[in-house]
């Protein structure tokens, strides 16, 4: 079963149909969404949903498969993938780390894109960040680094009463975030994505209350 899953991942990464290339792999393979019901607004977004990054092994396999195929044009893909799996197992940890690091970087980018796609509310900004955003476009320095340095000096020179304006804006933004994230998390639970909800939030049946 593990071999079939890895073959499916490699062949999918190459852009061909699993049903076409794995005709002899056994039972018909289906996408994970085949048995899951999701609301219309959510399913309509699946077409443009970010694609999960390949694991370190699949990345390695995608690179190696064309090479092995060129060396053995008459060999079946299943045979080549089995050989690649053996090479991966014997690969030194130092070489595997290259692929593992690439996967971790892609995974972080994927999670950020996923949350953006799902409409997760933006985190509340601090008073200083609000001040920076307000002044950044107005700054006349040529480089971003010079602008930030200048803005930071301006922030330090603000009076307590002037800073209080931004502290109040930050407080309002925190309230905005609290209200929006609560609604968003309830929505994610409804569509089966409770994994995206904060760990300390528990969803109770209708009529119950949230516990923090």
N, C-alpha and C positions, 0 to 999 in steps of 0.2 A: 504493500500500500504506500509506503514512504517513497519507493522508487517511482510509482505512478504519479504521485503528487509532484515530485521533483521534475519528472518529464513534462508534466502539464505546464509547470511554471516556465521551464526553458522554452518549450514550443510556443507558448503564448507570448513570451518576450520577443520571439522572432517574428511575431505578427501573423501567424497562421492559425487556422482553426484547429482546436484540439480534436474535434470530431473527425477532421480530415486526416491529420497526421497520426492520431492515436487509434485508428480504426481497428488495430489488432491488439489494443491494450486491455480489452475485456469489456466490462459493462460501460454503458454510455455515461460520460461525465457531464455534470451540470454545473452551472454557475451557482454560487452560494445564494443569490437573490431569488432563485427559482421557487423556493418554498417559503419566502418571507413576504408578508403583506405589509405594505407601507402606504401611508396616505398619499393622495394625488400630488400635493405640493412637493412632497419629498421625492417621490419617484420621478417627477418631472426634472429634478435636478441631477439625477443619476447620470444622464448623458454627458454632462460636463463636469462630473465629479472627479476630483484629483485621483490619479492612479497610484496605488500603493507602490513604494519603491521595491526593487528586487532585493532579495536577501543577498548576503555576500556570496553564497554558493551559486545562486542563479546568475549573478553578475559574472562570476568566473565562468560558468557554463556557457553563457551567451557569447563570451569572448572566444572560448575554446571550440565550440561546436563547428563553426565554419572552417577552422583550421583542420580539425579531425576529419571533417567531411571532404575537404580538398585532398587530404592524404589517402582517404579510403572512400572514393566516390560510390562504390557498390555496397558499402555497409549500410545497415538500417540505422535510423536515428536512435532506436532503443539500444542498440549495441554500442553506439558512440557515446551516448549519455551515461551508460553503465561504466565505460572506460574513464570518462571524465570524472565521474563520482569517485573512482578509485584514486585518480591523480589528486583530487581535492583532499581526500583523506590523508594522503602522504605529504601534502604540501606543508612546508615549514610554517610555524606560527608567525614568523616575521613577514612572510609573504601573504598569509591569510589576513593579517592585520590591515593591509592596504585595502582589501575589499570590505573588511568589517568597518573600517573608518569611513569609507565612502557610503556604506549603507546607513550608518548612524547619522551622517550629515544629511543624506536624502530623507531619512525618516523624520528628522526635526523639521525639515522644509515641508514635508508632506503634512505633518500634523498642523503646522501653521496655516497651510493652504486649505486643509480640511475645515478647520474652525472658521476660517474666513468664508468658505463656501456655505457653511451651515449658519452663517449669520450671527456668530457669537459676538456679543457686545464688546466694545473696546474697553480695556481696563481704565479705571479712573486715573487722571493725571494729577501729579503733584502741583503745588503752587508754582514751583520753579519751572516745571515743564510747560505749564500754561504760559508763563512769562516768556520763555524761550521761543515757543511757537508763535507768539504774538509779535515778537521783536525780530525774529530771524530774517524775514523777508525785507524788513526795513534796514537791516544792517548793511553798511556800505563796504565792508571789507570784501576782498576778492575771494578768499578761500573760506570754506566752511569752518575750518579750525580757527581762523582769525575771527570769524563772526562769533563763534561760541565763546571765545576768550573775551571778546568785547562785551557780549551780553552778560557773561558771568560777572564781570566787573560792575556793570550797571546794576545787576541784582544786589550785589553787596552794598552798593551805595544808596539803595532805596531806603526810605524811612520806614519805620514800623507801620505807620498808617497806610503808606503806599503798598507795602507788602500784604497788609490785611485784606486788601481788595482781592488779591490772587489766592489767599488762603480761603476766602469765602467761595470763590469760584471753584476751587478744588473740593471744598466740602459739598457744594451743589453737584459736582460731577460724580462724587462718590455715591450720593443718593441716587443719581441717575443710573449708575452702574448697578447698584444693589437691586433696583426695581427691574431693570432690563435683564439681568442675569437670572433672577428668580423666574421670570416668565420664560426665558430661553431654556432653562433647565427642565421646566415642566414640559415644554414642547419636545425636547430631546427624549425624555422618558416615554412620552406618548408614541414616538416613532421607533422605539427600541434602541436608542443610543444612550442608555443609562451610564455607559462607560465614560461618557464625556462630562458627566455631572460631578460636581465636587464631592469628595468622599464623605464629608460630614453632613451631607444632605440626604435625608431618607424620604422616599416617596410613599405616602400612605394612601389607602383607598379613599374614594370620594367621601367627604364628610369628615375626614381626619385632618390633621395639621402637620406641617413640616416640623421636623426636629433638627436642631443644629447641635 
